Amino acid sequence: MSVLVYIENWNGQFKKQTKELLAYATDVAAALGHELVGLSIGSASDEALRELSAFGLGKTLVVRGQAFDKFTSINYANALETAVDHTGAKTVIMGNTYNGKSMAPRLTATLDASLATSVISLPDLSQGFVVKRSVFSSKGYAYVDLRNGYKVLTLTVNSYSIKENPAGFSLEDITPLVAVNDKVSVVGSELQSGKVPLTEAELVVSGGRGLKGPENWGMIEELADLLGAGTACSKPVSDVGWRPHSEHVGQTGITIGPNLYLAIGISGAIQHLAGVSSSKVICVVNKDPEAPFFAAADYGIVGDAFEVVPKLIEAVKSLH
Ligand SMILES: Cc1cc2nc3c(=O)[nH]c(=O)nc-3n(C[C@H](O)[C@H](O)[C@H](O)COP(=O)(O)OP(=O)(O)OC[C@H]3O[C@@H](n4cnc5c(N)ncnc54)[C@H](O)[C@@H]3O)c2cc1C
């Protein structure tokens, strides 16, 4: 038997989260005593796939063709179903990405499977197939037992560590059915430009309403540049247009999990914490010692951002 893992690419490229997913799927397959089989759909090159063999990608099914150049839920879910038939896999794992969240329910319905989204743990097989899910915008956890024969899981980004794990690599093409009457199709796309993509960033410098206005973001960008960090912001900051919406983190924004999250002039409302609480280290700069963010922080500086940040910049410069 096998475990099938969907290896998602972004314009042919793989991200850090693909390696996390491979580490997770490798461990699930090992726990079940099953073979791990990868599935790539679309434009990733053989070479890009081969590079993932250092992280556990062995036998890999490949779906290519014009109908798969762009993501459509129905065709990609069909490809997954074909791969399930081909391998006899009972467990299918994919990232909790926009594409994963769109395909997983469709595949679940087709296979009459059990579905768990936003998974953050390996299954506990001692009492069935119990996985931990983050729920209510990461404010709580649910432990769910997947009882059907087929199981579909989507893994939360930044919830599993990357491991080097060389695997014997091979490719096999498969040809799924193509839906002739797809009801939704991507007619264009626009790339958000940014120096470091937030979901990939190891370090993030983030600003809130305490920075008073967009004209004061120069020091945030300078500090982020010096650290090689991504920049983020709280929701009100993007709502009023001080920063682009693509930087908004939290319950209604992006969820991130960097090694360091440096929050400057942000109060630490629960909706903000929902998007940043899986950061490994949180450091807060706030002039109010009672700001709720300090309770969630590993390090805190009580002080005025306009005094503290220039000092941080000088300190980082002195290390270069
Ligand atoms: C349904 C819902 C969803 C939401 N989703 C999100 C979300 O996804 N993300 C999000 O961020 N928010 C979200 N919010 C809003 C959230 O509740 C807070 O209102 C918001 O996070 C506050 O943003 P802030 O901390 O930047 O601003 P404020 O609450 O105004 O806090 C500013 C902070 O800056 C400090 N400060 C002021 N001046 C300085 C200075 N000179 N130096 C240092 N510190 C200073 C203040 O002490 C204060 O703590 C949501 C709200 C709702 C109701």
PDBQT file of the ligand as one rigid body, heavy atoms in Angstrom, charges set to zero:
ROOT
HETATM    1  C1  LIG A 401     -13.134  39.717  12.973  1.00  0.00    +0.000 C 
HETATM    2  C2  LIG A 401     -11.838  40.436  13.191  1.00  0.00    +0.000 A 
HETATM    3  C3  LIG A 401     -10.714  40.009  12.517  1.00  0.00    +0.000 A 
HETATM    4  C4  LIG A 401      -9.499  40.667  12.693  1.00  0.00    +0.000 A 
HETATM    5  N1  LIG A 401      -8.389  40.204  12.041  1.00  0.00    +0.000 NA
HETATM    6  C5  LIG A 401      -7.191  40.800  12.280  1.00  0.00    +0.000 A 
HETATM    7  C6  LIG A 401      -6.009  40.300  11.661  1.00  0.00    +0.000 A 
HETATM    8  O1  LIG A 401      -6.026  39.358  10.875  1.00  0.00    +0.000 OA
HETATM    9  N2  LIG A 401      -4.831  40.916  11.969  1.00  0.00    +0.000 N 
HETATM   10  C7  LIG A 401      -4.747  41.979  12.809  1.00  0.00    +0.000 A 
HETATM   11  O2  LIG A 401      -3.645  42.492  13.028  1.00  0.00    +0.000 OA
HETATM   12  N3  LIG A 401      -5.856  42.463  13.405  1.00  0.00    +0.000 NA
HETATM   13  C8  LIG A 401      -7.074  41.912  13.151  1.00  0.00    +0.000 A 
HETATM   14  N4  LIG A 401      -8.180  42.426  13.720  1.00  0.00    +0.000 N 
HETATM   15  C9  LIG A 401      -8.063  43.702  14.466  1.00  0.00    +0.000 C 
HETATM   16  C10 LIG A 401      -7.553  43.511  15.871  1.00  0.00    +0.000 C 
HETATM   17  O3  LIG A 401      -8.635  43.230  16.753  1.00  0.00    +0.000 OA
HETATM   18  C11 LIG A 401      -6.847  44.764  16.371  1.00  0.00    +0.000 C 
HETATM   19  O4  LIG A 401      -7.735  45.856  16.306  1.00  0.00    +0.000 OA
HETATM   20  C12 LIG A 401      -5.588  45.102  15.572  1.00  0.00    +0.000 C 
HETATM   21  O5  LIG A 401      -4.721  43.987  15.524  1.00  0.00    +0.000 OA
HETATM   22  C13 LIG A 401      -4.865  46.263  16.254  1.00  0.00    +0.000 C 
HETATM   23  O6  LIG A 401      -3.837  46.692  15.425  1.00  0.00    +0.000 OA
HETATM   24  P1  LIG A 401      -2.579  47.451  16.065  1.00  0.00    +0.000 P 
HETATM   25  O7  LIG A 401      -2.034  46.627  17.162  1.00  0.00    +0.000 OA
HETATM   26  O8  LIG A 401      -1.688  47.824  14.947  1.00  0.00    +0.000 OA
HETATM   27  O9  LIG A 401      -3.211  48.812  16.573  1.00  0.00    +0.000 OA
HETATM   28  P2  LIG A 401      -3.617  49.312  18.037  1.00  0.00    +0.000 P 
HETATM   29  O10 LIG A 401      -4.539  48.384  18.712  1.00  0.00    +0.000 OA
HETATM   30  O11 LIG A 401      -4.042  50.714  17.892  1.00  0.00    +0.000 OA
HETATM   31  O12 LIG A 401      -2.262  49.238  18.859  1.00  0.00    +0.000 OA
HETATM   32  C14 LIG A 401      -1.163  50.066  18.616  1.00  0.00    +0.000 C 
HETATM   33  C15 LIG A 401      -0.089  49.715  19.641  1.00  0.00    +0.000 C 
HETATM   34  O13 LIG A 401       1.041  50.512  19.401  1.00  0.00    +0.000 OA
HETATM   35  C16 LIG A 401       1.557  50.952  20.643  1.00  0.00    +0.000 C 
HETATM   36  N5  LIG A 401       2.247  52.196  20.373  1.00  0.00    +0.000 N 
HETATM   37  C17 LIG A 401       1.723  53.427  20.124  1.00  0.00    +0.000 A 
HETATM   38  N6  LIG A 401       2.699  54.311  19.877  1.00  0.00    +0.000 NA
HETATM   39  C18 LIG A 401       3.862  53.643  19.997  1.00  0.00    +0.000 A 
HETATM   40  C19 LIG A 401       5.223  54.023  19.884  1.00  0.00    +0.000 A 
HETATM   41  N7  LIG A 401       5.579  55.294  19.556  1.00  0.00    +0.000 N 
HETATM   42  N8  LIG A 401       6.170  53.095  20.095  1.00  0.00    +0.000 NA
HETATM   43  C20 LIG A 401       5.846  51.806  20.423  1.00  0.00    +0.000 A 
HETATM   44  N9  LIG A 401       4.574  51.400  20.551  1.00  0.00    +0.000 NA
HETATM   45  C21 LIG A 401       3.597  52.294  20.329  1.00  0.00    +0.000 A 
HETATM   46  C22 LIG A 401       0.358  51.109  21.538  1.00  0.00    +0.000 C 
HETATM   47  O14 LIG A 401       0.729  51.012  22.903  1.00  0.00    +0.000 OA
HETATM   48  C23 LIG A 401      -0.532  49.953  21.092  1.00  0.00    +0.000 C 
HETATM   49  O15 LIG A 401      -0.269  48.785  21.861  1.00  0.00    +0.000 OA
HETATM   50  C24 LIG A 401      -9.407  41.782  13.567  1.00  0.00    +0.000 A 
HETATM   51  C25 LIG A 401     -10.548  42.206  14.238  1.00  0.00    +0.000 A 
HETATM   52  C26 LIG A 401     -11.743  41.537  14.061  1.00  0.00    +0.000 A 
HETATM   53  C27 LIG A 401     -12.954  42.013  14.819  1.00  0.00    +0.000 C 
ENDROOT
TORSDOF 0
